[in-house]
Amino acid sequence: MSPPRVVVSRPFPGRALEAAHGRLDLWVGPAEGTPREILLERLAGAEGLVCTLDDRVDEELLARAPALRIVATPTAGFEHIDLSAARARGLWVCHAPDATTEATADLTLALLLAAARRLVEADRFVREGRFRGWSPDLFLGLELSGATLGVVGAGKIGRAVLRRARAFGMRLLYERLGGPDEALEQELGASFRPLGALLEESDAVSLHVPLTAATRHLIDERALARMRPGAILVNAARGPIVDEAALARALDQGRLRAALDVYEREPEVQPGLRSSDRAVLSPHLGSATVSSREAMMATALSAVVAVLLDGRPPRHALVTPSGR
């Protein structure tokens, strides 16, 4: 019996794909991602699809893949998948909510430190040959010890960020949809605040909510106006959570600083952000460690194997076939 055919839209670092060869009949797209028309062609007869954020899994795609039984994304986010369309076709849909946690939390702190200590500006200053020696007022920044960090969305990544920030001696605030979390507060000494109060009290605000209709432009002009003068906004979650045009205006006015890993219309970046010395920008690197990327693909492939070979429910299912 031939192994089930599975389309993987692009390769990931590590050995997860190599380990799956033989058990699955894998077609793996190019490193830069598979163009949509080719993806649609390759899905004919495929029973599994491993897709990434650049692959729009919608009714058109699913209609071209009548044999498909499972869609797995190696990412924590899943806004690129039409869950309703998948549910209507009786598919499994799975994601990888754990594999990215520690790497993304690390990058969040790196972004925060870079913005707080103005490292990008300082690096450019040295490279351009303008450094003339130590000065008591050169690139003054924010000391994290004693400063207040507000985390919006206290899920797995938000909690991991809070743990790291606690080690820096920061005062911790958090906001979450379900209200106060007694266990979190006992573990970390963090205090719950509604979003408005959190914005007003925080020296730095870090976003860790999923992208939904309710969180799109959650941080808009009004929200930015509530932040303290000189505060830092960090976004390593999803770009459209922030109104980039409004943020660019706030930076231009000198009211805030920002550290961003994600953008509203990736890969496009708002010109006002690119030109601002008050913004630290990285190219969607949240999970960009070898171990994290390998774990992401391994999680996605394990879901595919569970459904197509082992006949058992996969972990981290977002959508299950009717009756499961």
Stockholm file with secondary structure:
# STOCKHOLM 1.0

chainA/1-324         MSPPRVVVSRPFPGRALEAAHGRLDLWVGPAEGTPREILLERLAGAEGLVCTLDDRVDEELLARAPALRIVATPTAGFEHIDLSAARARGLWVCHAPDATTEATADLTLALLLAAARRLVEADRFVREGRFRGWSPDLFLGLELSGATLGVVGAGKIGRAVLRRARAFGMRLLYERLGGPDEALEQELGASFRPLGALLEESDAVSLHVPLTAATRHLIDERALARMRPGAILVNAARGPIVDEAALARALDQGRLRAALDVYEREPEVQPGLRSSDRAVLSPHLGSATVSSREAMMATALSAVVAVLLDGRPPRHALVTPSGR
#=GR chainA/1-324 SS CCCCEEEESSCCSSSHHHHHBTTBEEEECCTTCCCHHHHHHHTTTCSEEECCTTSCBCHHHHHTCTTCCEEECSSSCCTTBCHHHHHHTTCEEECCTTTTHHHHHHHHHHHHHHHHTTHHHHHHHHHTTCCCSCCTTTTCCCCSTTCEEEEECCSHHHHHHHHHHHHTTCEEEEECTTCCCHHHHHHHCCEECCHHHHHHHCSEEEECCCCCTTTTTSBCHHHHHHSCTTCEEEECSCGGGBCHHHHHHHHHTTSCEEEESCCTBTTBCCHHHHTCTTEEECSSCTTCSHHHHHHHHHHHHHHHHIIIIICSCCSSEEECCTTC
#=GC SS_cons         CCCCEEEESSCCSSSHHHHHBTTBEEEECCTTCCCHHHHHHHTTTCSEEECCTTSCBCHHHHHTCTTCCEEECSSSCCTTBCHHHHHHTTCEEECCTTTTHHHHHHHHHHHHHHHHTTHHHHHHHHHTTCCCSCCTTTTCCCCSTTCEEEEECCSHHHHHHHHHHHHTTCEEEEECTTCCCHHHHHHHCCEECCHHHHHHHCSEEEECCCCCTTTTTSBCHHHHHHSCTTCEEEECSCGGGBCHHHHHHHHHTTSCEEEESCCTBTTBCCHHHHTCTTEEECSSCTTCSHHHHHHHHHHHHHHHHIIIIICSCCSSEEECCTTC
//
